[in-house]
Amino acid sequence: MSENHPDGFLKHPREAIAYRDPAARIGDYKEVYQETWEEKRLAAQGARCMDCGVPTCMGGCPIGNIIPEWNDLVSRNQWLEALERLHATNNFPEFTGYTCPAPCEPACTLAYNDSPVAIKSIERAIVDRGWDEGWIVPEPPARRTGRKVAVVGSGPAGLAAAQQLNRAGHEVTVFERDDEIGGLMTYGIPDFKFAKFRVARRVDQLSREGVAFRTNVEVGRTMPLQTLRDEFDAVCLAIGAQQPRDVPMPGRDMGGIVFAMDYLVKENRRQAGKEISDPVSAKGRNVVVLGGGDTGADCVATAHRQGAKQVVQISINTKAPPERNSGNPWPEWPLIYRKTYAQEEGGEEEFSLDTVAFLDTDGDGDVNAVGAERVEWTYDRNGRRVEKKVLDAELKIPADLVLVAIGFRGAQMGPFANSGLEVTPRGTIKTDARMMTSLPGVFAAGDANMGQSIVVWAIGEGRDAARCIDGYLMGASKLPASLRTPNPPLNV
């Protein structure tokens, strides 16, 4: 790289693929990002990569994407080769290119004292061009092993595991409880953040490679887990961690208080023209979103598009500083304030508010306001809240609709209550170093194994689980190892 553009980072300022104008995008459900990008401009962004001796960007990426290589290839206009390097570590780069918070970017060496390389934009551009050019095609295995694997759950972890196992030659069947494949990529992430045709074409690719899909099958309820153990040589549980955290406080049983994921799924189904039971709309209502994370932001943006009268997003935590503090050095993830795409579209943000009650001021049984305290927190050395000082105990925020988006407690294990699966104190499925559960031949991957996380971690988990399952079935595996688990023990 250095022979052609040793000082590209000095010549070219950072230019990421931009978002559409908030005033325009809030009126539709199209993706919030600009649809087009200039090839020359993205090549210049690739030239900003310093080709570091120690690529800290790769350390920041949970799946070890070989970022410097595809940056360099894009800068040289070698897009097909860049796509091949991208697919070497990531089965679905568009999943991450559109939805990942990109922990690789603040880990970029340039981020030490400058703007990082626009890694996420380059990744998205590579895979978008791959689809446009017809370079992404089915890759069925040359031979079959005669072994059968069931994958339960069709989110990014399940789909990544399925594709890897199928390419290793095993016969793979994916079981999904919903009526569409894709998990939360289909029904959890709003259309305006990730268009669903991107999932559909990957499902078509996997189908053409030989992966079988069965929808409307809830393993543990409509089909016993033991049935899969009897009929398949191995089972991979990629069921997510969708058990929501609740807010047990006075008034919780009132109408108008909804879990965030229930709200988002209903709207995604509505956008897809699907049947919805008990629809929830923010139209004309005062909406309060409890939780300052990505799910909360998606709720804010959805409420805007539904025509909410007012949207207030509440975080229990103190507002983060605008710049890193001394205890949060590069290349750690920067604990700084960032305005979300949703807040750019409107709404209010409140920090250091501790919600204490839901209020029914007119006696109709539905929530009308949220009672909260303005607080000042004391944190321990691990950043956990340990003590609060109440500054104002009499706050009331109008709320006709409250969306609870404060995270998840782990996997929904009700369907597997009598299966023999062991669970960790965090609510995840207990696994060993081979990602095998307490049941021989049954593995777990994704959020069900590691807890609530981001899409890129889920893809990495699916790939790791596939390698462990392949080794379990065949005694050894030729599937690639990740940087996280370079050599997990494979033999039983």
KAHUGI-V748183 format. One record per helix or strand of 2 or more residues. SS is the DSSP state (h for helix, s for strand). FROM is the first residue (numbers start at 1). TO is the last residue. If there is no record, write none. Layout:
BEGIN
SS_FROM_TO + SS_FROM_TO
END
This chain:
BEGIN
h_2_5 + h_8_11 + h_22_25 + h_39_47 + h_56_60 + h_67_75 + h_79_87 + h_93_99 + h_103_107 + h_109_112 + h_119_133 + s_148_152 + h_156_167 + s_171_175 + h_184_187 + h_197_209 + s_212_214 + h_225_231 + s_234_237 + s_243_244 + s_257_259 + h_260_271 + s_286_290 + h_294_306 + s_310_314 + h_341_344 + s_348_350 + s_353_359 + s_369_379 + s_385_398 + s_401_404 + s_408_410 + h_414_416 + s_442_444 + h_447_450 + h_455_474
END
